[in-house]
């Protein structure tokens, strides 16, 4: 449920907020600290939780800041542009903006974007885009014009889409209001796609504000129009070939969230995939409000009245909303906890926002808090090395684990593997456990962002440290399932004590469905499978003699009479039961499933999803195992760590419970079911016989006791020594 | 146990007898026809103050065990046919109350060993009773669904008021430790009452479902109210459930048995509790932290104990042990190892099956045994043999044992004590209100029995009866502390004298012993002092006569100390007797061994072997003499209820094999060994 928490007002005494509000609020590399740029000359560095500025810088009288200051996540430096063309880069320690690094550019800058995970990029007013490093190498380089003269950039945003930066900006034709274009700029390779925004029926409307979010394939552009409605347009991230000028249609998402006739500016921002925040008066006459809307259910979740008026600007960074309320910069923490069942059960999925800084997931309670691993600062850029060599030498040595974590972010698989091997060979520190967790999380994070990245060997090595569990890294199995890496799945099933039943069942499905040929090629740990087929012949013989010895043959079993088909092919039946129905590789995988822990209630519903053919196959295998077991006096299977009889029996029962109605209809399962039925029946009779024997033995014992007891009276001789 | 030594004065006597062949050689009459079945245990109540345990049995008997004194059963109140106790509790410190299906609340007089008074609660049969945490009030739960509060006054109890009446019988009750609320278990629900108003503030329904099958009724056999407001219930569906009494909701449920869970007891610290099931299992639950170093704690079933074959009807929780009892008649005391500081025999499991008082007496002259049952006496004559044999031989009988007499008492009261005279001509027995003396005459094989009439009126109830060695005198200890002495002459009883108790005491004498010459009578009461009476001079002495000191041997023993294994025995000595012809020999036994102490031999030290069951074989006489020591022990006969010397070379041992008892109990709940 979305909630707005108690607001915090930051003093704006130092800010010269003009009638147009602020120039911008930008995040810095510290979670709680932000750069606020006013529309005049000042940049203030705020720490929100302390409600106080940490620093403030101004440009000289006569100069005007034209682009909000940003913080480079790679170097921790601040960048601002004043007088459209002059770039300034400074640090926390710098006092005077006049004396800091300065670069005069050849074209006017619209915005500088800086987000986690990439270097800052500079967007020029004419639509050209440059990386900061490249720009600084040659500040006077020629900047080309991308957009036509008539167009003016209205709004822009910078994203990371699976580790690739993507910039989007919207332009509007100055003469003809209502003509909007969206440009999507990709880097490496540098491609620019242009889209025309079709406003549809509401041709006359003016778009007042934009916001966008991104998933793997589409940028979801939301626009708040002057009619007070929110529209959505989907712009593909990766350009489709061919057409030069593509068109994007927009569709109505939410109707009249703000008053259409509002004179003042309104603002919109996406909070998460289901929620947007809208700033503006809900009714023509009413005061301005901050409202949170659920776009999925089209409901107003919460709203807050802002009676002193706003500048119609809204920023949202990591669960905090910023706006200018009256004379104050107001910070409203926003929380939206998905009210999912998983959440109720304490298993809230830990999805990571790619835009935020990676904080270690695992806290080591044994070592003291506060020793944060070296932040991004340690990631040195060439320039900072150039400029601040002395500072570097002062920084403490980076621990091996931190270095490894950093390597994970960018290095090649091979390199990570070598580093990891080195790290694992090191002496295990008390926080080894947490570090292993962090490493896995880091690797998985990268896997998610880079589909091609799959450091299999590293993950295998980490699993074998015995430090991991499912709850520690749920993503690991997810990825292994995605890649159908059965070897990894087997290892996980063996090592993790807490795999949820749904995942166990998904693994089972994969194990049953993967074809034999590909299985044979995979190197699977086979220790739980002793060579089933070799011994089959011998055991067959044994069985024969056993029947003769006991003077009891299965033909006498009256169950046989009810199944003429089985009677006709007794030879066949024995054949079927004595050869393993699956190849050893598959058997090893299935054994891993048999060994895994589960709770019946949770497993049953998932078992129902297994296709009938696979159920039959698994049942056949289980039945085969059961037969193998029962040929042995100790009721065990040969081999190292084989499945136990009770595991086999439990799974047979579970499978039949879940799928009986399906299996019973299948002709090919008929014999199996008959066999199972026979076995259960014989089992019952064995047990009842055992119970009978027990009673007879007890009677014998009683008789024996009576014989031994000397009766009620006797005279005996006793010598005491 | 006290007894007389014949000729205590001749302590330096006879080294001659020492090496006489066959001095340790006996013919033993091994008797197993004493068909005694102890009654099942119904309730136990532990008193922390005195470290005593009260146990009530299904026949109404109440026994008091002293847990500090090797679990000795020091007092007992005879049962009564119409008095089945359903609840037993201590209140006001040392006062003991019971209540039962006859609807009465009874207070016991622990000094005089009789029933002080009985008060009818007028609510039909009483199923449960509990004393308030302060001990000043009693609460009973009745058949008619009423919960009645009684005020305990110094002399009696007074009815105070009724709580809101419930629709069915109240089977269990528990006070909140603060005394403000009570929980009452009934059929299908638990009620929580506010003590001040007497009204039910919550009614918590107990699930009838049992393994998915709806049983007819779910009986809440036990409840326990903890200070944090949790109510723990145990019920007939096999569940142990935790309820929040503030909201009346179920917090947690443990299914622990396929049968009824019948009893619950909580430790005083409320960090552990114990439940007993109809399958004979006792489960220990402990409050343990959820994670190490976590302050959050939860109840966890920690240990199961299977010491019973039948229903565990009742449990108690002493600070150091779990105590349980039930239909299989054993009282089991299971020490909690983590609470026991020294790992000695105190940490061992105790299983008490037989009463520590004497149920058997013996006429040496006529070789008769008198067995005492709850409502009758049996007289048996031992067989005989002419054969001899070596150690361990069973001799052929020339005459088998013979059941001579079956003497049934009238009325509902249990027999308290009985005795046969050494000559075999007199039998005396007593119930709580009547005293019987019979004269037996033998003519060849015929036996005739005649009750002695004209008994003095004051002889109504005896705690202990004893005949003098010559059968001429009868000593009767009454429960008011007085000792009556009577003369038996020509089939008549003549009252000679009554020793009145010392002024101010009403202590009942539960142990009696008379010197062989009949001149001295020793009596011991419940407070462990020994009074010695001179029968001739009608005076009271206190202890050692005539030198008024311990004997030399006794001092040596004190000086040297007993063998460590001897001190580690965990069962009390139940009988001591002396060899009539060999004053150096003391015979004593407990339930698992008997021992003849030869005072003329050196005492064993800790290095010597105390118990040597096998005859020394190749060793020379010298070695044998050197290793011989005073304690000659045999563990052949067990459980041993009675052992005495009939004559110089003949012993009689009465055993009661446990299997024979179990065979006569109702069959236990059968648990399948195979299949499910």
Boltz contact constraints between the chains, C-beta under 6 A:
constraints:
  - contact:
      token1: [A, 687]
      token2: [B, 674]
      max_distance: 6.0
  - contact:
      token1: [A, 687]
      token2: [B, 675]
      max_distance: 6.0
  - contact:
      token1: [A, 690]
      token2: [B, 674]
      max_distance: 6.0
  - contact:
      token1: [A, 691]
      token2: [B, 674]
      max_distance: 6.0
  - contact:
      token1: [A, 694]
      token2: [B, 673]
      max_distance: 6.0
  - contact:
      token1: [A, 712]
      token2: [B, 32]
      max_distance: 6.0
  - contact:
      token1: [A, 712]
      token2: [B, 33]
      max_distance: 6.0
  - contact:
      token1: [A, 713]
      token2: [B, 31]
      max_distance: 6.0
  - contact:
      token1: [A, 713]
      token2: [B, 33]
      max_distance: 6.0
  - contact:
      token1: [A, 713]
      token2: [B, 401]
      max_distance: 6.0
  - contact:
      token1: [A, 714]
      token2: [B, 30]
      max_distance: 6.0
  - contact:
      token1: [A, 714]
      token2: [B, 394]
      max_distance: 6.0
  - contact:
      token1: [A, 715]
      token2: [B, 27]
      max_distance: 6.0
  - contact:
      token1: [A, 715]
      token2: [B, 29]
      max_distance: 6.0
  - contact:
      token1: [A, 715]
      token2: [B, 385]
      max_distance: 6.0
  - contact:
      token1: [A, 715]
      token2: [B, 395]
      max_distance: 6.0
  - contact:
      token1: [A, 716]
      token2: [B, 28]
      max_distance: 6.0
  - contact:
      token1: [A, 716]
      token2: [B, 30]
      max_distance: 6.0
  - contact:
      token1: [A, 716]
      token2: [B, 394]
      max_distance: 6.0
  - contact:
      token1: [A, 717]
      token2: [B, 389]
      max_distance: 6.0
  - contact:
      token1: [A, 717]
      token2: [B, 391]
      max_distance: 6.0
  - contact:
      token1: [A, 717]
      token2: [B, 393]
      max_distance: 6.0
  - contact:
      token1: [A, 718]
      token2: [B, 26]
      max_distance: 6.0
  - contact:
      token1: [A, 718]
      token2: [B, 28]
      max_distance: 6.0
  - contact:
      token1: [A, 719]
      token2: [B, 24]
      max_distance: 6.0
  - contact:
      token1: [A, 719]
      token2: [B, 25]
      max_distance: 6.0
  - contact:
      token1: [A, 719]
      token2: [B, 391]
      max_distance: 6.0
  - contact:
      token1: [A, 720]
      token2: [B, 24]
      max_distance: 6.0
  - contact:
      token1: [A, 720]
      token2: [B, 632]
      max_distance: 6.0
  - contact:
      token1: [A, 721]
      token2: [B, 612]
      max_distance: 6.0
  - contact:
      token1: [A, 721]
      token2: [B, 615]
      max_distance: 6.0
